[in-house]
């Protein structure tokens, strides 16, 4: 690969007009200049297109594509952008995030030097006004590191989605186009499975400095917990890791025990019917429920 590979930057947007200018400007101000910018709008109902149209003549902007109907799926918008990309490397720059000017140059240099398929930086959580809340992965990645992808999965991605935010990562377009597409059917954990699929194909590098700023949102996640989607999809990813011998056994055991504990909680879901549906959708052995009950009892007695 060239030392200055062509990067396709994809901005998938839906109703983020208030953040778009900061997002797009943070891309156009990158110190790394060998990139194209593809802007996708998923039929926004705010003034997103008015903002986007102001960048139509910028030489970096190769395509602006607006859907006639809303897809309701950020992951499917990802794949649409990846299929349009001309670069060797893809950066999914979410419309409500922004980054440091040296984001691309730092990640691309590390990616190329280590023959990677995936490279990401830590992310700084910010609120809607840009006030910093804290580093997403504050207990991990305190120094730059590079590892074989399968080892990376076992060490980190078994724990959960430790990439944290799509805007923080660059990855191989060819790999992304050739992995299993089952993640596109997910509504909550599809990004976690996406990074697992990518990481299996080669080396993964991490930049410890938080070069990406990620607006923290809770609404979609809260709904996904209440309606059971979060736990059901997490079970599917855990099962995938176990089936393909990709996860650390102790971590998978603890995740299944925690999932059983979630299902036992009377107030976790929107109603009892949802809890029963999650129970049926996550066929965990009875042992995990027994351990979860004992663990809960222990904490009640000794807290």
Secondary structure, DSSP 8 states (H G I E B T S, - for coil): --TT--EEEEEEESS-HHHHHHHHHHHHT-S---EEEEEEE---SSSHHHHHHTTTT-TTEEEEEE-SS----HHHHHHHHHHH--SSEEEE--TT-EE-TTHHHHHHHHHHHTTEEEEEEEEEEE-TT--EEEETTTTS-SS-EEEEHHHHIIIIITTS-TT--GGGEEEEHHHHHHS--GGGG-SSSHHHHHHHHHHTTSEEEEEEEEEEEEE---HHHHHHHHTSHHHHHHHHHHHHHHHTT-S-HHHHHHHHHHHHHHHH-TTSSSSHHHHHHHHHHS---HHHHHHHHHHHHHHHHH-
